[in-house]
Amino acid sequence: MSVRHRYYAHDTWVRQLFPFGWYIAGAAMCSDGKVRKLMRIGERADSFFSVPASVKVKGKTVAGFVTVETREGYITDAASDPLVVKFVAYQYRKNAGMLPRGAWKQTYVQWQRREAVIYAIKLSRKAREASQFKRVRK
């Protein structure tokens, strides 16, 4: 048996045990926009698109399922819309109110804005470090 790690966008991933393809671990994007490790994950998928799983939110276990979609919610990926492992809480189960309804989505415009902010922060840090370096050299 071999273990295969599949890495996706936004630091999400799943680990599968082959030759059967059983899921054994992972990290998924929750509907509140935070990446959480999967506490329990079903070995086999219950449908073609989802696998039962649960996550911990503020110390409470939230049951749901894991699926792989793009940021905008499509099945096929593109260069501007990569695949993400998403966790969706079952609304009829205990602690379902710990997460917002539905799956996390991010449009391409939101993603561009986020990337622009991250880039600006990195530039300001580099400028600050360069100015500190100049002060030390004098």
C-alpha positions in Angstrom: 0.0 0.0 0.0 1.2 3.5 -0.7 0.2 6.9 0.6 -0.4 9.8 -1.8 -0.6 13.5 -0.8 -2.7 15.7 -3.0 -2.0 19.4 -2.5 -4.5 22.1 -3.6 -4.7 25.9 -3.4 -4.9 27.9 -0.1 -2.9 25.3 1.8 -5.6 22.6 1.5 -4.7 19.0 1.0 -5.9 15.4 1.3 -4.0 12.2 2.0 -5.1 8.9 0.4 -4.2 5.3 0.9 -3.8 3.4 -2.4 -4.6 1.0 -4.1 -8.1 1.5 -2.8 -8.1 5.3 -2.6 -9.2 5.6 1.0 -9.0 9.0 2.6 -7.0 9.1 5.8 -6.3 12.8 6.6 -6.6 16.3 5.2 -7.0 20.0 5.7 -10.0 21.8 4.2 -11.3 25.4 3.8 -14.4 25.9 6.0 -17.2 28.2 5.1 -15.8 30.9 7.4 -12.7 31.2 5.3 -10.3 29.3 7.7 -8.3 26.2 6.8 -8.9 23.5 9.4 -7.5 20.0 9.8 -10.1 17.2 9.3 -10.7 15.5 12.6 -12.5 12.5 11.2 -12.8 11.6 7.6 -14.6 8.7 6.0 -12.4 6.1 4.3 -14.7 5.9 1.3 -16.7 8.6 -0.5 -20.5 8.4 0.1 -21.1 9.9 -3.4 -19.0 10.7 -6.4 -18.3 14.3 -5.2 -18.1 14.2 -1.4 -16.5 12.3 1.6 -18.0 12.5 5.2 -15.8 14.3 7.6 -15.7 16.6 10.7 -13.7 19.5 12.0 -13.2 21.2 15.3 -14.5 24.8 15.7 -13.9 26.5 19.1 -13.6 23.1 20.7 -16.8 21.7 19.3 -17.0 19.0 16.6 -18.9 20.0 13.5 -20.0 17.1 11.1 -20.2 17.6 7.4 -18.5 16.5 4.2 -15.5 17.4 2.1 -15.5 18.1 -1.6 -13.0 19.5 -4.1 -14.1 22.5 -6.1 -12.6 25.7 -7.5 -12.7 28.9 -5.5 -15.8 30.0 -7.3 -17.6 26.7 -6.9 -17.0 24.9 -10.2 -15.7 21.3 -10.7 -13.0 22.0 -13.4 -10.1 24.2 -12.6 -8.4 27.0 -14.6 -5.3 29.0 -14.1 -7.2 31.8 -12.6 -9.5 29.5 -10.5 -7.6 26.7 -8.8 -9.1 23.7 -7.0 -9.6 23.9 -3.2 -10.6 21.2 -0.7 -13.8 22.6 1.0 -15.7 21.5 4.1 -19.5 21.9 4.2 -21.3 21.4 7.5 -24.5 19.3 7.7 -27.2 21.8 8.7 -29.3 19.2 10.5 -26.6 18.0 12.8 -25.5 19.2 16.2 -23.1 22.3 16.2 -24.0 23.2 12.6 -24.4 26.9 13.7 -20.7 27.1 14.5 -20.0 27.7 10.7 -21.9 29.9 8.2 -24.2 28.0 5.8 -22.8 26.7 2.5 -19.3 26.4 1.1 -16.6 29.0 1.0 -16.4 30.9 -2.3 -14.0 33.5 -3.5 -14.4 35.3 -6.8 -11.5 36.1 -9.1 -11.8 39.9 -8.2 -11.7 39.1 -4.5 -8.7 36.9 -5.0 -6.9 39.6 -7.0 -7.5 42.2 -4.3 -6.2 39.8 -1.6 -3.1 39.1 -3.6 -2.5 42.8 -4.2 -2.7 43.5 -0.4 -0.3 40.6 0.3 2.1 42.0 -2.3 1.9 45.5 -0.9 2.6 44.2 2.6 5.7 42.3 1.4 7.0 45.4 -0.4 6.6 47.5 2.7 8.4 44.9 4.8 11.3 44.9 2.3 11.5 48.7 2.3 11.4 48.7 6.1 14.2 46.1 6.3 16.3 48.0 3.7 16.0 51.2 5.7 17.0 49.5 8.9 20.0 48.0 7.1 21.1 51.4 5.9 20.9 52.8 9.4 23.1 50.0 10.7 25.7 50.5 8.0 26.2 54.3 8.7 
